[in-house]
Amino acid sequence: MRNGLEYGWMSEVVVHTLSAWVTNPSLEESRRWFLASPIDFHPMTYGEQVIEFSTHWDPFTTSRKKAEKQIIADFEADLERQLGEIEARSKERGIQEIPEKRKLVKHLTWLVQYQVMKRSFSIIAKDAGLKFAEEQGHKTVAPAVRSTAQVIGLQPLRENDPGGRPTTSR
C-alpha cells in the first residue's frame, strides 16, 4: 500500500483527519480523529453487527434476587452465542482481527504528531503532560510511536531521526 497503512479503515481515518485539519486548521488543536463513514468500506451491515437481548421478570412469581441471577446467566450465554455468530460471519467476509494495543488512540495521535507534523518526542511528551518531557519523550513517546507504526503496518519515515527541527551547522 502506498502510504504503508495495512488496514483500510486506518487509511480512511488518517485521510479524513488530515483533510479536516488542512481545511480547518483550528481543528488540529483539538487532537480529534475524524472517522470515515463505515458504509464506505465496511463489509458487514450494521444489522449484522447488532447484539440484542430481551427478557422479562414477573415479580409475582420470582424474587428480585433470583430473577437477577437468572437474567445475568441468560444474558451471558446469549451474548457469547451472538458474539460467536458475528465473529464467524466477519471471518467469512475476510475481516481481520485488529491487533490490540493499549492506549491506541493516544499513540496514534503521537504517531501523527511525529510523522506528519514533524514534532519532536520531547514536545509531544510536554504537550501530553508528561513530567520531565525531554527524558520521557525518548523513554515513553518514542517507543510508543515506533510500536504503533509497526502495529498499523506503517514504515516510519524518520526511523533514526530523533525528531524536531534539524540542527544547523555554522
N, C-alpha and C positions, 0 to 999 in steps of 0.2 A: 504494500500500500504506500502511496507516495508520501504521506505525512507520518508514516510509521505507527499509526494507531491501529491496533489489532481488531478492536471491536467497533462495529459500525456505529452503535449508539454513542460511543465516546467521541467519535469524529463529529457527529451531529451536534452534540452538546458543546464541544470546543468551537465549532464553526458558528453556531448561534450565539455563544457567549462573546466571542471576538467581534462578531458583526454588531452585536448590541453595544459593545464598548466603543467600537470605532464610530458608529453613527451617533452615539450619545456618550461622550467622554465622562460625564458626571456619573454614569452607571458603574464605571470602572472602580470608583471609590467604594462602592457598596460590596465589592468582592462576591457578588451573587453569580451563580451559574444560571444560564438561560437554557432551559431544556427544549429540545425539539419535540414536536408532536409525535407521540408513539404511533399514530396512524400512518405516518410517512414511511416507517421502516419496520414495524413490529410484526412478526409472523403469526401472532395469536391475537384474536379479537379480545376486547375487554370482557365480553360474556364468557369466554373460555377461561378467564383468569379469576372469575368471581367465586368466592367461597361463601356458602350460605349455610345457616343453621337456624332451625326454629324448634321450639318445644313449648310445653305448657306446664303449668303447675296448678293442681287442684288442692287448695289449702283445706278443703273439706275432708279429703281422704288421706293426705300425706303431710307430715310435718315439714316445716321450712328446712330444717337441718337435713332430713333425709332427702328431700327434693333437691336441695343444693348439691348434695353429694352425687346423686344420680345424674343431674343435669351436667355437672362438670365431667363425669365419666363419659356420658354420651357425647358431649362436645369434643373431648379429646380424641375419642375413637373416630368420630366423623371428620374432624379436622385432619387427622392422619390419613384417612382414606382420600379426602379431596385433594390434599397436597400431593399425594402419590399419583392421583389421576392427572393433575396439572403437570407434574414433573415428567410423567411418561409422555404426555402429549407434546410437551416442549422438546423432549429428546427426539421424538418422531419428526419434528419440524426442523431439527438441526440447531436448536438453540443451545449454545454452550453455557455452562455454569460460569458465572462471573467469579473470578478469584476473590476471596475475602481479604480485606486489608483494613485493619482498624484505622479509624480517622481518615478514610479515603478522601472525603471532600476537602478536609484541611490540607492534606498532602497534595491533592490535585491542584488546589489553589496555589500552594507554594511552587509546584512544578511550573504552572503557567507564569507566575511572577518571575521565576528564574529563567525559563526557556524563552518566553515571549517578551516579557517586559524588561529582561536583562538586569534584574535586580540581584544584588549580592546576597549570599546566605545570611550575612550578619544584619543587613537591612530587613530582610524577611523576618528574621528572628526578633528584631527590635519591634517591628510592626505587629508581630504576633504576641507581644508582651512577655517574651522570654527574658529572664534576667541574664545578665552577662551576655548580651547579644553577640558579641564578636566570637566568644567561645562556643556558645550554644548554636550559632549559625553553622559551625563546622561539625559539632557533635550531634546536633539534633536535626537541623533543617537539611543539610547536605545528604545524609543517608536516607532521609525520608523522600527527598526529591529523586534520588537515584533509584530507590526501590519502587517508587510509584511509576517512574518511567518504564522500569522493567515489567511491572505488572500489566501495564496497558500496551506494552509492545512498542514503546517509543524509544528510538535511539537518541540518547542525549546529544544535543548539538555541541555542547561545550564540555565534553567529558572531563578533561583535565584542567579546565579553567575554573579558578576559584569564584568567579562571578564578579559583578560590579564593573566599574569603568576600568579600562586598561591604564596602566601607569605610563606616563610619557617620559621618555629619556631625553635629557637635555645635553 
